[in-house]
Amino acid sequence: NGYAYATDAGANTLLRVNLGTGELTLFASFEQLPNPFYDSKQPTGFQNRPERDPVPSGIAVGPDGALYVALMAGFPFPKGHSGIWRVEDKNGNGNALDPGEVKMVVDGLTCAIGVAFDARGNVYTSEYSLDMMKNGPGRICQISNGKCAVTLADKVISPTSILVIGDYIYFSQEFLGLVGRLPLPKLSK
């Protein structure tokens, strides 16, 4: 409808771009996430603080017309504390800044960075790493019931963008400079 959307990882926001004028407006903002490693008995600093940044990265339009945003878990990158958020302007005021318009719909991921849908409405994600502190490899997952239900590929080197075209999932591998391709799983909706 005349708009594009862009994630701003530095500001933890989602921007709306008017394609006619080029004007940028704030569409959604992602709140700080709890840090499960925070120790209140230790000095607070970069490595010990009660919250961590939600880092919005990949974005896709879902079959329901809402936007779905992968939020990478910020430092210290706790395992299982990343996910995908559903963003919708429910009241039609031009943004999703009102209560209930930004909601986590997938959790238990570690470094979600990409999100895509197939023609049947199945959702997929790329996880940049399963252990960021050790530079571990990532994976490509099919999501079901709010969790990674099927790992389609693991030990993938720094997968970032993900896209479904026809019967295949394509994903970039940042540090290898390659694009990988996987067939869609047979057990889709």
Disulfide bonds with the S-S distance in Angstrom:
Cys141-Cys148 2.22
